Amino acid sequence: MSKNIIFKARNEFAFETMLRPYPASTNLPDWWRSVGPFVPNEEDPEGKNLILKNKVVNYSFKKCTPMLDALTSGYIIPLWSDVHVRQTKNGPLLTWRSQQEVFLKHGDYSEKVTPPPGYSNYVVKYMNTWIPITPPGYSVLVTSPFGHRGLPLQAIPAVIDSDKSVLEILPPMWLKDGFEGIIQKGTPLVQITPFKREDWVADFDYYRGKDHEILKENTFNTNIISHYIKNIWSKKSYR
């Protein structure tokens, strides 16, 4: 049975003007879509056929279902207005034509949080107006869009208890170091993935003797293709 997440705009103006969040599955990154399912080799230079050699199948990462699950999880909140970025002697300057604020400078992170490689310590808050509302007991994981590498802005990860919060998510973001130019309307900025809150306790154990080898022989090794998707994977749906 599907759960319902509601993206509620702060007001009618935002509802009518801001780009709406959409399922991440509808905007897979170009590098994923451009790669074939098989790795080219001497026997198959174009990578069109399955080849099993030395017990290894020539699958590309395109066949990695766990990776695809991450790329397609949840919803994308896009940038709702073109933003121009210019480097000045006083630091980056972000401007736009919209009458509404698109970003605000976020000073608290500049000196306290080390940015990821390739990004500056200049941090802005995206003035997102959509409020995610989830059923009781569910929160949302807020991240930079999985798989969309090198974006001009990278969101700082967070978890929001979206079943109780009534405030907009204004995600702080690192600006790409030295970036100048236009960040186009529609650029994916944030990935919102709902999950159920539960308490966990870590235990530790190990397989005895050849138990793991036997388990692997009776499961993974019996399938040449698609063992994970046939026997382990559970379908996830975000609409």
Rosetta constraint file for C-alpha pairs under 8 A:
AtomPair CA 3 CA 135 HARMONIC 7.35 0.50
AtomPair CA 4 CA 134 HARMONIC 6.71 0.50
AtomPair CA 4 CA 135 HARMONIC 7.02 0.50
AtomPair CA 5 CA 132 HARMONIC 6.66 0.50
AtomPair CA 5 CA 133 HARMONIC 5.66 0.50
AtomPair CA 5 CA 134 HARMONIC 4.88 0.50
AtomPair CA 5 CA 135 HARMONIC 7.25 0.50
AtomPair CA 6 CA 131 HARMONIC 7.81 0.50
AtomPair CA 6 CA 132 HARMONIC 5.65 0.50
AtomPair CA 6 CA 133 HARMONIC 5.00 0.50
AtomPair CA 6 CA 134 HARMONIC 6.64 0.50
AtomPair CA 7 CA 21 HARMONIC 7.63 0.50
AtomPair CA 7 CA 130 HARMONIC 5.60 0.50
AtomPair CA 7 CA 131 HARMONIC 5.33 0.50
AtomPair CA 7 CA 132 HARMONIC 4.55 0.50
AtomPair CA 7 CA 133 HARMONIC 6.30 0.50
AtomPair CA 8 CA 15 HARMONIC 7.91 0.50
AtomPair CA 8 CA 130 HARMONIC 5.43 0.50
AtomPair CA 8 CA 131 HARMONIC 4.98 0.50
AtomPair CA 8 CA 132 HARMONIC 6.39 0.50
AtomPair CA 8 CA 133 HARMONIC 7.32 0.50
AtomPair CA 9 CA 14 HARMONIC 5.88 0.50
AtomPair CA 9 CA 15 HARMONIC 5.22 0.50
AtomPair CA 9 CA 129 HARMONIC 5.59 0.50
AtomPair CA 9 CA 130 HARMONIC 4.60 0.50
AtomPair CA 9 CA 131 HARMONIC 6.12 0.50
AtomPair CA 10 CA 14 HARMONIC 6.41 0.50
AtomPair CA 10 CA 15 HARMONIC 7.50 0.50
AtomPair CA 10 CA 129 HARMONIC 5.51 0.50
AtomPair CA 10 CA 130 HARMONIC 6.51 0.50
AtomPair CA 10 CA 131 HARMONIC 7.18 0.50
AtomPair CA 10 CA 168 HARMONIC 7.39 0.50
AtomPair CA 11 CA 15 HARMONIC 6.28 0.50
AtomPair CA 12 CA 16 HARMONIC 6.18 0.50
AtomPair CA 13 CA 17 HARMONIC 6.11 0.50
AtomPair CA 14 CA 18 HARMONIC 5.30 0.50
AtomPair CA 14 CA 129 HARMONIC 6.53 0.50
AtomPair CA 18 CA 80 HARMONIC 5.56 0.50
AtomPair CA 18 CA 129 HARMONIC 7.73 0.50
AtomPair CA 19 CA 77 HARMONIC 7.92 0.50
AtomPair CA 19 CA 78 HARMONIC 6.66 0.50
AtomPair CA 19 CA 79 HARMONIC 7.33 0.50
AtomPair CA 19 CA 80 HARMONIC 5.24 0.50
AtomPair CA 19 CA 186 HARMONIC 7.51 0.50
AtomPair CA 20 CA 77 HARMONIC 6.92 0.50
AtomPair CA 20 CA 78 HARMONIC 7.45 0.50
AtomPair CA 20 CA 130 HARMONIC 7.99 0.50
AtomPair CA 21 CA 75 HARMONIC 6.11 0.50
AtomPair CA 21 CA 76 HARMONIC 5.32 0.50
AtomPair CA 21 CA 77 HARMONIC 4.55 0.50
AtomPair CA 21 CA 78 HARMONIC 6.64 0.50
AtomPair CA 22 CA 26 HARMONIC 7.48 0.50
AtomPair CA 22 CA 75 HARMONIC 5.24 0.50
AtomPair CA 22 CA 76 HARMONIC 5.41 0.50
AtomPair CA 22 CA 77 HARMONIC 6.94 0.50
AtomPair CA 22 CA 239 HARMONIC 7.71 0.50
AtomPair CA 23 CA 27 HARMONIC 7.80 0.50
AtomPair CA 23 CA 72 HARMONIC 7.36 0.50
AtomPair CA 23 CA 73 HARMONIC 7.71 0.50
AtomPair CA 23 CA 74 HARMONIC 6.03 0.50
AtomPair CA 23 CA 75 HARMONIC 4.31 0.50
AtomPair CA 23 CA 76 HARMONIC 6.15 0.50
AtomPair CA 23 CA 238 HARMONIC 5.85 0.50
AtomPair CA 23 CA 239 HARMONIC 5.81 0.50
AtomPair CA 24 CA 28 HARMONIC 7.04 0.50
AtomPair CA 24 CA 71 HARMONIC 6.88 0.50
AtomPair CA 24 CA 72 HARMONIC 4.81 0.50
AtomPair CA 24 CA 73 HARMONIC 6.09 0.50
AtomPair CA 24 CA 74 HARMONIC 5.88 0.50
AtomPair CA 24 CA 75 HARMONIC 4.82 0.50
AtomPair CA 24 CA 76 HARMONIC 5.35 0.50
AtomPair CA 24 CA 191 HARMONIC 7.42 0.50
AtomPair CA 25 CA 71 HARMONIC 7.04 0.50
AtomPair CA 25 CA 72 HARMONIC 4.19 0.50
AtomPair CA 25 CA 73 HARMONIC 7.08 0.50
AtomPair CA 25 CA 238 HARMONIC 7.94 0.50
AtomPair CA 26 CA 72 HARMONIC 7.84 0.50
AtomPair CA 28 CA 32 HARMONIC 6.76 0.50
AtomPair CA 28 CA 33 HARMONIC 6.86 0.50
AtomPair CA 28 CA 71 HARMONIC 6.86 0.50
AtomPair CA 28 CA 72 HARMONIC 7.36 0.50
AtomPair CA 28 CA 147 HARMONIC 7.94 0.50
AtomPair CA 29 CA 33 HARMONIC 6.63 0.50
AtomPair CA 29 CA 147 HARMONIC 6.30 0.50
AtomPair CA 29 CA 148 HARMONIC 5.76 0.50
AtomPair CA 30 CA 34 HARMONIC 6.00 0.50
AtomPair CA 31 CA 35 HARMONIC 6.55 0.50
AtomPair CA 32 CA 62 HARMONIC 6.83 0.50
AtomPair CA 35 CA 60 HARMONIC 7.88 0.50
AtomPair CA 35 CA 62 HARMONIC 6.73 0.50
AtomPair CA 36 CA 47 HARMONIC 7.05 0.50
AtomPair CA 36 CA 48 HARMONIC 7.57 0.50
AtomPair CA 36 CA 60 HARMONIC 7.06 0.50
AtomPair CA 36 CA 62 HARMONIC 6.62 0.50
AtomPair CA 37 CA 47 HARMONIC 7.65 0.50
AtomPair CA 37 CA 48 HARMONIC 7.67 0.50
AtomPair CA 37 CA 59 HARMONIC 5.94 0.50
AtomPair CA 37 CA 60 HARMONIC 5.27 0.50
AtomPair CA 37 CA 61 HARMONIC 7.31 0.50
AtomPair CA 37 CA 62 HARMONIC 5.16 0.50
AtomPair CA 37 CA 63 HARMONIC 5.95 0.50
AtomPair CA 38 CA 47 HARMONIC 5.00 0.50
AtomPair CA 38 CA 48 HARMONIC 6.23 0.50
AtomPair CA 38 CA 49 HARMONIC 6.62 0.50
AtomPair CA 38 CA 50 HARMONIC 6.55 0.50
AtomPair CA 38 CA 58 HARMONIC 5.53 0.50
AtomPair CA 38 CA 59 HARMONIC 4.52 0.50
AtomPair CA 38 CA 60 HARMONIC 4.89 0.50
AtomPair CA 38 CA 62 HARMONIC 7.90 0.50
AtomPair CA 39 CA 47 HARMONIC 5.17 0.50
AtomPair CA 39 CA 58 HARMONIC 5.44 0.50
AtomPair CA 39 CA 59 HARMONIC 5.89 0.50
AtomPair CA 39 CA 60 HARMONIC 5.22 0.50
AtomPair CA 40 CA 44 HARMONIC 5.62 0.50
AtomPair CA 40 CA 45 HARMONIC 4.75 0.50
AtomPair CA 40 CA 46 HARMONIC 5.36 0.50
AtomPair CA 40 CA 47 HARMONIC 3.85 0.50
AtomPair CA 40 CA 48 HARMONIC 7.57 0.50
AtomPair CA 40 CA 58 HARMONIC 7.89 0.50
AtomPair CA 41 CA 45 HARMONIC 5.03 0.50
AtomPair CA 41 CA 46 HARMONIC 7.71 0.50
AtomPair CA 41 CA 47 HARMONIC 6.86 0.50
AtomPair CA 44 CA 48 HARMONIC 6.80 0.50
AtomPair CA 44 CA 49 HARMONIC 6.77 0.50
AtomPair CA 50 CA 57 HARMONIC 6.98 0.50
AtomPair CA 50 CA 58 HARMONIC 6.31 0.50
AtomPair CA 50 CA 59 HARMONIC 7.37 0.50
AtomPair CA 51 CA 57 HARMONIC 5.75 0.50
AtomPair CA 51 CA 58 HARMONIC 5.69 0.50
AtomPair CA 52 CA 56 HARMONIC 5.50 0.50
AtomPair CA 52 CA 57 HARMONIC 4.50 0.50
AtomPair CA 52 CA 58 HARMONIC 6.68 0.50
AtomPair CA 52 CA 224 HARMONIC 7.94 0.50
AtomPair CA 53 CA 57 HARMONIC 6.46 0.50
AtomPair CA 57 CA 224 HARMONIC 7.44 0.50
AtomPair CA 59 CA 63 HARMONIC 6.31 0.50
AtomPair CA 60 CA 64 HARMONIC 7.70 0.50
AtomPair CA 61 CA 67 HARMONIC 7.93 0.50
AtomPair CA 62 CA 68 HARMONIC 7.86 0.50
AtomPair CA 64 CA 68 HARMONIC 6.48 0.50
AtomPair CA 65 CA 69 HARMONIC 6.06 0.50
AtomPair CA 65 CA 228 HARMONIC 7.61 0.50
AtomPair CA 65 CA 229 HARMONIC 6.93 0.50
AtomPair CA 65 CA 233 HARMONIC 7.97 0.50
AtomPair CA 66 CA 70 HARMONIC 6.49 0.50
AtomPair CA 67 CA 71 HARMONIC 6.41 0.50
AtomPair CA 68 CA 72 HARMONIC 6.10 0.50
AtomPair CA 69 CA 73 HARMONIC 5.87 0.50
AtomPair CA 69 CA 236 HARMONIC 7.79 0.50
AtomPair CA 70 CA 146 HARMONIC 6.63 0.50
AtomPair CA 71 CA 145 HARMONIC 7.74 0.50
AtomPair CA 71 CA 146 HARMONIC 5.30 0.50
AtomPair CA 71 CA 147 HARMONIC 6.15 0.50
AtomPair CA 73 CA 193 HARMONIC 6.11 0.50
AtomPair CA 73 CA 236 HARMONIC 7.78 0.50
AtomPair CA 73 CA 238 HARMONIC 7.14 0.50
AtomPair CA 74 CA 191 HARMONIC 6.62 0.50
AtomPair CA 74 CA 192 HARMONIC 5.40 0.50
AtomPair CA 74 CA 193 HARMONIC 4.11 0.50
AtomPair CA 74 CA 194 HARMONIC 6.60 0.50
AtomPair CA 74 CA 238 HARMONIC 5.95 0.50
AtomPair CA 75 CA 191 HARMONIC 5.53 0.50
AtomPair CA 75 CA 192 HARMONIC 5.09 0.50
AtomPair CA 75 CA 193 HARMONIC 6.41 0.50
AtomPair CA 75 CA 238 HARMONIC 7.39 0.50
AtomPair CA 76 CA 145 HARMONIC 7.07 0.50
AtomPair CA 76 CA 188 HARMONIC 6.29 0.50
AtomPair CA 76 CA 189 HARMONIC 7.19 0.50
AtomPair CA 76 CA 190 HARMONIC 5.64 0.50
AtomPair CA 76 CA 191 HARMONIC 4.60 0.50
AtomPair CA 76 CA 192 HARMONIC 6.29 0.50
AtomPair CA 77 CA 188 HARMONIC 6.23 0.50
AtomPair CA 77 CA 189 HARMONIC 6.00 0.50
AtomPair CA 77 CA 190 HARMONIC 5.15 0.50
AtomPair CA 77 CA 191 HARMONIC 6.37 0.50
AtomPair CA 77 CA 192 HARMONIC 7.52 0.50
AtomPair CA 78 CA 185 HARMONIC 7.52 0.50
AtomPair CA 78 CA 186 HARMONIC 5.00 0.50
AtomPair CA 78 CA 187 HARMONIC 5.42 0.50
AtomPair CA 78 CA 188 HARMONIC 4.38 0.50
AtomPair CA 78 CA 189 HARMONIC 5.35 0.50
AtomPair CA 78 CA 190 HARMONIC 6.93 0.50
AtomPair CA 79 CA 184 HARMONIC 7.48 0.50
AtomPair CA 79 CA 185 HARMONIC 5.24 0.50
AtomPair CA 79 CA 186 HARMONIC 4.94 0.50
AtomPair CA 79 CA 187 HARMONIC 5.31 0.50
AtomPair CA 79 CA 188 HARMONIC 6.36 0.50
AtomPair CA 79 CA 189 HARMONIC 6.28 0.50
AtomPair CA 80 CA 102 HARMONIC 7.98 0.50
AtomPair CA 80 CA 185 HARMONIC 5.28 0.50
AtomPair CA 80 CA 186 HARMONIC 6.06 0.50
AtomPair CA 81 CA 96 HARMONIC 7.34 0.50
AtomPair CA 81 CA 98 HARMONIC 6.98 0.50
AtomPair CA 81 CA 102 HARMONIC 7.28 0.50
AtomPair CA 81 CA 184 HARMONIC 7.00 0.50
AtomPair CA 81 CA 185 HARMONIC 4.54 0.50
AtomPair CA 81 CA 186 HARMONIC 7.46 0.50
AtomPair CA 82 CA 96 HARMONIC 6.38 0.50
AtomPair CA 82 CA 97 HARMONIC 7.87 0.50
AtomPair CA 82 CA 182 HARMONIC 6.56 0.50
AtomPair CA 82 CA 183 HARMONIC 5.77 0.50
AtomPair CA 82 CA 184 HARMONIC 4.62 0.50
AtomPair CA 82 CA 185 HARMONIC 4.53 0.50
AtomPair CA 83 CA 94 HARMONIC 6.50 0.50
AtomPair CA 83 CA 95 HARMONIC 5.75 0.50
AtomPair CA 83 CA 96 HARMONIC 4.96 0.50
AtomPair CA 83 CA 102 HARMONIC 7.95 0.50
AtomPair CA 83 CA 182 HARMONIC 5.53 0.50
AtomPair CA 83 CA 183 HARMONIC 5.14 0.50
AtomPair CA 83 CA 184 HARMONIC 6.55 0.50
AtomPair CA 83 CA 185 HARMONIC 7.57 0.50
AtomPair CA 84 CA 94 HARMONIC 5.59 0.50
AtomPair CA 84 CA 95 HARMONIC 5.24 0.50
AtomPair CA 84 CA 96 HARMONIC 6.20 0.50
AtomPair CA 84 CA 180 HARMONIC 7.60 0.50
AtomPair CA 84 CA 181 HARMONIC 5.68 0.50
AtomPair CA 84 CA 182 HARMONIC 4.40 0.50
AtomPair CA 84 CA 183 HARMONIC 6.29 0.50
AtomPair CA 85 CA 92 HARMONIC 6.70 0.50
AtomPair CA 85 CA 93 HARMONIC 5.66 0.50
AtomPair CA 85 CA 94 HARMONIC 4.65 0.50
AtomPair CA 85 CA 95 HARMONIC 6.67 0.50
AtomPair CA 85 CA 179 HARMONIC 7.07 0.50
AtomPair CA 85 CA 180 HARMONIC 5.02 0.50
AtomPair CA 85 CA 181 HARMONIC 5.27 0.50
AtomPair CA 85 CA 182 HARMONIC 6.16 0.50
AtomPair CA 85 CA 183 HARMONIC 7.50 0.50
AtomPair CA 86 CA 92 HARMONIC 5.69 0.50
AtomPair CA 86 CA 93 HARMONIC 5.15 0.50
AtomPair CA 86 CA 94 HARMONIC 6.59 0.50
AtomPair CA 86 CA 179 HARMONIC 7.56 0.50
AtomPair CA 86 CA 180 HARMONIC 5.04 0.50
AtomPair CA 86 CA 181 HARMONIC 6.66 0.50
AtomPair CA 87 CA 91 HARMONIC 5.89 0.50
AtomPair CA 87 CA 92 HARMONIC 4.46 0.50
AtomPair CA 87 CA 93 HARMONIC 6.16 0.50
AtomPair CA 87 CA 178 HARMONIC 6.97 0.50
AtomPair CA 87 CA 179 HARMONIC 7.47 0.50
AtomPair CA 87 CA 180 HARMONIC 6.41 0.50
AtomPair CA 88 CA 92 HARMONIC 5.79 0.50
AtomPair CA 88 CA 93 HARMONIC 6.77 0.50
AtomPair CA 92 CA 122 HARMONIC 7.69 0.50
AtomPair CA 94 CA 103 HARMONIC 7.80 0.50
AtomPair CA 96 CA 102 HARMONIC 7.56 0.50
AtomPair CA 98 CA 102 HARMONIC 7.79 0.50
AtomPair CA 101 CA 127 HARMONIC 6.67 0.50
AtomPair CA 102 CA 126 HARMONIC 6.16 0.50
AtomPair CA 102 CA 127 HARMONIC 5.26 0.50
AtomPair CA 102 CA 128 HARMONIC 7.79 0.50
AtomPair CA 103 CA 124 HARMONIC 6.07 0.50
AtomPair CA 103 CA 125 HARMONIC 5.38 0.50
AtomPair CA 103 CA 126 HARMONIC 4.73 0.50
AtomPair CA 103 CA 127 HARMONIC 5.49 0.50
AtomPair CA 104 CA 124 HARMONIC 5.45 0.50
AtomPair CA 104 CA 125 HARMONIC 5.16 0.50
AtomPair CA 104 CA 126 HARMONIC 6.83 0.50
AtomPair CA 104 CA 127 HARMONIC 7.25 0.50
AtomPair CA 105 CA 123 HARMONIC 6.37 0.50
AtomPair CA 105 CA 124 HARMONIC 4.48 0.50
AtomPair CA 105 CA 125 HARMONIC 6.28 0.50
AtomPair CA 106 CA 110 HARMONIC 7.56 0.50
AtomPair CA 106 CA 122 HARMONIC 7.95 0.50
AtomPair CA 106 CA 123 HARMONIC 5.32 0.50
AtomPair CA 106 CA 124 HARMONIC 4.78 0.50
AtomPair CA 106 CA 125 HARMONIC 5.87 0.50
AtomPair CA 106 CA 172 HARMONIC 6.99 0.50
AtomPair CA 107 CA 122 HARMONIC 7.91 0.50
AtomPair CA 107 CA 123 HARMONIC 6.78 0.50
AtomPair CA 107 CA 124 HARMONIC 7.90 0.50
AtomPair CA 108 CA 112 HARMONIC 7.05 0.50
AtomPair CA 109 CA 113 HARMONIC 5.43 0.50
AtomPair CA 109 CA 121 HARMONIC 7.47 0.50
AtomPair CA 109 CA 123 HARMONIC 6.47 0.50
AtomPair CA 110 CA 121 HARMONIC 4.91 0.50
AtomPair CA 110 CA 122 HARMONIC 5.74 0.50
AtomPair CA 110 CA 123 HARMONIC 6.13 0.50
AtomPair CA 111 CA 121 HARMONIC 7.11 0.50
AtomPair CA 113 CA 121 HARMONIC 7.74 0.50
AtomPair CA 114 CA 121 HARMONIC 6.92 0.50
AtomPair CA 115 CA 119 HARMONIC 5.81 0.50
AtomPair CA 115 CA 120 HARMONIC 6.12 0.50
AtomPair CA 115 CA 121 HARMONIC 5.67 0.50
AtomPair CA 115 CA 174 HARMONIC 6.71 0.50
AtomPair CA 118 CA 176 HARMONIC 6.14 0.50
AtomPair CA 118 CA 177 HARMONIC 5.69 0.50
AtomPair CA 119 CA 174 HARMONIC 6.14 0.50
AtomPair CA 119 CA 175 HARMONIC 5.74 0.50
AtomPair CA 119 CA 176 HARMONIC 4.15 0.50
AtomPair CA 119 CA 177 HARMONIC 4.45 0.50
AtomPair CA 120 CA 174 HARMONIC 6.33 0.50
AtomPair CA 120 CA 175 HARMONIC 5.77 0.50
AtomPair CA 120 CA 176 HARMONIC 5.82 0.50
AtomPair CA 120 CA 177 HARMONIC 4.55 0.50
AtomPair CA 120 CA 178 HARMONIC 7.72 0.50
AtomPair CA 121 CA 174 HARMONIC 6.44 0.50
AtomPair CA 121 CA 175 HARMONIC 7.43 0.50
AtomPair CA 122 CA 174 HARMONIC 5.99 0.50
AtomPair CA 122 CA 175 HARMONIC 5.92 0.50
AtomPair CA 123 CA 172 HARMONIC 6.36 0.50
AtomPair CA 123 CA 173 HARMONIC 5.32 0.50
AtomPair CA 123 CA 174 HARMONIC 4.70 0.50
AtomPair CA 123 CA 175 HARMONIC 6.25 0.50
AtomPair CA 124 CA 172 HARMONIC 5.48 0.50
AtomPair CA 124 CA 173 HARMONIC 5.32 0.50
AtomPair CA 124 CA 174 HARMONIC 6.72 0.50
AtomPair CA 124 CA 175 HARMONIC 7.51 0.50
AtomPair CA 125 CA 170 HARMONIC 5.74 0.50
AtomPair CA 125 CA 171 HARMONIC 5.51 0.50
AtomPair CA 125 CA 172 HARMONIC 4.28 0.50
AtomPair CA 125 CA 173 HARMONIC 6.11 0.50
AtomPair CA 126 CA 170 HARMONIC 5.36 0.50
AtomPair CA 126 CA 171 HARMONIC 5.65 0.50
AtomPair CA 126 CA 172 HARMONIC 6.45 0.50
AtomPair CA 126 CA 173 HARMONIC 7.32 0.50
AtomPair CA 127 CA 170 HARMONIC 5.47 0.50
AtomPair CA 127 CA 171 HARMONIC 7.84 0.50
AtomPair CA 128 CA 168 HARMONIC 6.65 0.50
AtomPair CA 128 CA 169 HARMONIC 6.36 0.50
AtomPair CA 128 CA 170 HARMONIC 5.58 0.50
AtomPair CA 128 CA 171 HARMONIC 7.79 0.50
AtomPair CA 129 CA 168 HARMONIC 5.68 0.50
AtomPair CA 129 CA 169 HARMONIC 7.44 0.50
AtomPair CA 129 CA 170 HARMONIC 7.95 0.50
AtomPair CA 130 CA 168 HARMONIC 5.95 0.50
AtomPair CA 130 CA 169 HARMONIC 7.21 0.50
AtomPair CA 131 CA 166 HARMONIC 6.92 0.50
AtomPair CA 131 CA 167 HARMONIC 6.37 0.50
AtomPair CA 131 CA 168 HARMONIC 4.73 0.50
AtomPair CA 131 CA 169 HARMONIC 6.40 0.50
AtomPair CA 132 CA 162 HARMONIC 6.12 0.50
AtomPair CA 132 CA 168 HARMONIC 7.82 0.50
AtomPair CA 133 CA 162 HARMONIC 5.27 0.50
AtomPair CA 133 CA 163 HARMONIC 5.59 0.50
AtomPair CA 133 CA 164 HARMONIC 7.89 0.50
AtomPair CA 133 CA 165 HARMONIC 7.82 0.50
AtomPair CA 133 CA 166 HARMONIC 7.91 0.50
AtomPair CA 134 CA 138 HARMONIC 5.86 0.50
AtomPair CA 134 CA 139 HARMONIC 6.81 0.50
AtomPair CA 134 CA 162 HARMONIC 5.60 0.50
AtomPair CA 134 CA 163 HARMONIC 4.77 0.50
AtomPair CA 134 CA 194 HARMONIC 7.52 0.50
AtomPair CA 135 CA 163 HARMONIC 5.64 0.50
AtomPair CA 136 CA 163 HARMONIC 5.29 0.50
AtomPair CA 136 CA 164 HARMONIC 7.85 0.50
AtomPair CA 137 CA 163 HARMONIC 6.71 0.50
AtomPair CA 137 CA 196 HARMONIC 5.91 0.50
AtomPair CA 137 CA 197 HARMONIC 5.67 0.50
AtomPair CA 138 CA 161 HARMONIC 6.81 0.50
AtomPair CA 138 CA 162 HARMONIC 6.84 0.50
AtomPair CA 138 CA 163 HARMONIC 6.06 0.50
AtomPair CA 138 CA 194 HARMONIC 6.59 0.50
AtomPair CA 138 CA 195 HARMONIC 5.49 0.50
AtomPair CA 138 CA 196 HARMONIC 4.35 0.50
AtomPair CA 138 CA 197 HARMONIC 5.61 0.50
AtomPair CA 139 CA 159 HARMONIC 6.94 0.50
AtomPair CA 139 CA 160 HARMONIC 5.64 0.50
AtomPair CA 139 CA 161 HARMONIC 4.32 0.50
AtomPair CA 139 CA 162 HARMONIC 4.99 0.50
AtomPair CA 139 CA 163 HARMONIC 6.44 0.50
AtomPair CA 139 CA 194 HARMONIC 5.62 0.50
AtomPair CA 139 CA 195 HARMONIC 5.53 0.50
AtomPair CA 139 CA 196 HARMONIC 6.28 0.50
AtomPair CA 139 CA 197 HARMONIC 6.54 0.50
AtomPair CA 140 CA 159 HARMONIC 5.75 0.50
AtomPair CA 140 CA 160 HARMONIC 5.38 0.50
AtomPair CA 140 CA 161 HARMONIC 6.53 0.50
AtomPair CA 140 CA 162 HARMONIC 6.23 0.50
AtomPair CA 140 CA 192 HARMONIC 6.06 0.50
AtomPair CA 140 CA 193 HARMONIC 5.23 0.50
AtomPair CA 140 CA 194 HARMONIC 4.13 0.50
AtomPair CA 140 CA 195 HARMONIC 5.94 0.50
AtomPair CA 141 CA 157 HARMONIC 7.52 0.50
AtomPair CA 141 CA 158 HARMONIC 6.10 0.50
AtomPair CA 141 CA 159 HARMONIC 4.66 0.50
AtomPair CA 141 CA 160 HARMONIC 6.66 0.50
AtomPair CA 141 CA 191 HARMONIC 7.87 0.50
AtomPair CA 141 CA 192 HARMONIC 5.72 0.50
AtomPair CA 141 CA 193 HARMONIC 5.07 0.50
AtomPair CA 141 CA 194 HARMONIC 6.24 0.50
AtomPair CA 141 CA 195 HARMONIC 7.37 0.50
AtomPair CA 142 CA 157 HARMONIC 5.43 0.50
AtomPair CA 142 CA 158 HARMONIC 5.01 0.50
AtomPair CA 142 CA 159 HARMONIC 5.86 0.50
AtomPair CA 142 CA 160 HARMONIC 7.49 0.50
AtomPair CA 142 CA 190 HARMONIC 6.70 0.50
AtomPair CA 142 CA 191 HARMONIC 5.83 0.50
AtomPair CA 142 CA 192 HARMONIC 4.97 0.50
AtomPair CA 142 CA 193 HARMONIC 6.74 0.50
AtomPair CA 143 CA 155 HARMONIC 5.89 0.50
AtomPair CA 143 CA 156 HARMONIC 6.54 0.50
AtomPair CA 143 CA 157 HARMONIC 4.60 0.50
AtomPair CA 143 CA 158 HARMONIC 6.73 0.50
AtomPair CA 143 CA 190 HARMONIC 5.77 0.50
AtomPair CA 143 CA 191 HARMONIC 5.25 0.50
AtomPair CA 143 CA 192 HARMONIC 6.78 0.50
AtomPair CA 144 CA 154 HARMONIC 5.55 0.50
AtomPair CA 144 CA 155 HARMONIC 4.68 0.50
AtomPair CA 144 CA 156 HARMONIC 7.09 0.50
AtomPair CA 144 CA 157 HARMONIC 7.06 0.50
AtomPair CA 144 CA 189 HARMONIC 6.21 0.50
AtomPair CA 144 CA 190 HARMONIC 4.87 0.50
AtomPair CA 144 CA 191 HARMONIC 5.74 0.50
AtomPair CA 145 CA 188 HARMONIC 6.71 0.50
AtomPair CA 145 CA 189 HARMONIC 6.45 0.50
AtomPair CA 145 CA 190 HARMONIC 5.42 0.50
AtomPair CA 145 CA 191 HARMONIC 4.78 0.50
AtomPair CA 146 CA 191 HARMONIC 7.33 0.50
AtomPair CA 150 CA 176 HARMONIC 7.93 0.50
AtomPair CA 151 CA 176 HARMONIC 7.46 0.50
AtomPair CA 152 CA 175 HARMONIC 5.99 0.50
AtomPair CA 152 CA 176 HARMONIC 5.02 0.50
AtomPair CA 152 CA 179 HARMONIC 6.88 0.50
AtomPair CA 152 CA 183 HARMONIC 7.03 0.50
AtomPair CA 153 CA 173 HARMONIC 5.88 0.50
AtomPair CA 153 CA 174 HARMONIC 5.55 0.50
AtomPair CA 153 CA 175 HARMONIC 4.76 0.50
AtomPair CA 153 CA 176 HARMONIC 5.91 0.50
AtomPair CA 153 CA 189 HARMONIC 7.01 0.50
AtomPair CA 154 CA 173 HARMONIC 5.19 0.50
AtomPair CA 154 CA 174 HARMONIC 5.22 0.50
AtomPair CA 154 CA 175 HARMONIC 6.74 0.50
AtomPair CA 154 CA 176 HARMONIC 7.68 0.50
AtomPair CA 154 CA 189 HARMONIC 7.16 0.50
AtomPair CA 155 CA 171 HARMONIC 6.34 0.50
AtomPair CA 155 CA 172 HARMONIC 5.95 0.50
AtomPair CA 155 CA 173 HARMONIC 4.27 0.50
AtomPair CA 155 CA 174 HARMONIC 6.48 0.50
AtomPair CA 155 CA 189 HARMONIC 6.97 0.50
AtomPair CA 155 CA 190 HARMONIC 6.45 0.50
AtomPair CA 156 CA 171 HARMONIC 6.92 0.50
AtomPair CA 156 CA 172 HARMONIC 5.82 0.50
AtomPair CA 156 CA 173 HARMONIC 5.62 0.50
AtomPair CA 156 CA 174 HARMONIC 7.28 0.50
AtomPair CA 160 CA 165 HARMONIC 7.55 0.50
AtomPair CA 161 CA 165 HARMONIC 6.18 0.50
AtomPair CA 162 CA 166 HARMONIC 7.61 0.50
AtomPair CA 171 CA 190 HARMONIC 7.92 0.50
AtomPair CA 175 CA 179 HARMONIC 7.47 0.50
AtomPair CA 183 CA 187 HARMONIC 7.04 0.50
AtomPair CA 207 CA 211 HARMONIC 5.78 0.50
AtomPair CA 207 CA 212 HARMONIC 5.86 0.50
AtomPair CA 208 CA 212 HARMONIC 7.58 0.50
AtomPair CA 210 CA 214 HARMONIC 6.10 0.50
AtomPair CA 211 CA 215 HARMONIC 6.10 0.50
AtomPair CA 212 CA 216 HARMONIC 6.08 0.50
AtomPair CA 213 CA 217 HARMONIC 6.05 0.50
AtomPair CA 214 CA 218 HARMONIC 6.13 0.50
AtomPair CA 215 CA 219 HARMONIC 6.23 0.50
AtomPair CA 216 CA 220 HARMONIC 5.32 0.50
AtomPair CA 216 CA 221 HARMONIC 6.16 0.50
AtomPair CA 217 CA 221 HARMONIC 4.95 0.50
AtomPair CA 217 CA 222 HARMONIC 6.65 0.50
AtomPair CA 218 CA 222 HARMONIC 6.25 0.50
AtomPair CA 219 CA 223 HARMONIC 7.34 0.50
AtomPair CA 219 CA 227 HARMONIC 7.80 0.50
AtomPair CA 220 CA 227 HARMONIC 5.99 0.50
AtomPair CA 220 CA 228 HARMONIC 7.90 0.50
AtomPair CA 223 CA 227 HARMONIC 5.62 0.50
AtomPair CA 226 CA 230 HARMONIC 5.94 0.50
AtomPair CA 227 CA 231 HARMONIC 5.89 0.50
AtomPair CA 227 CA 232 HARMONIC 7.54 0.50
AtomPair CA 228 CA 232 HARMONIC 5.03 0.50
AtomPair CA 228 CA 233 HARMONIC 5.88 0.50
AtomPair CA 229 CA 233 HARMONIC 4.78 0.50
AtomPair CA 229 CA 234 HARMONIC 7.84 0.50
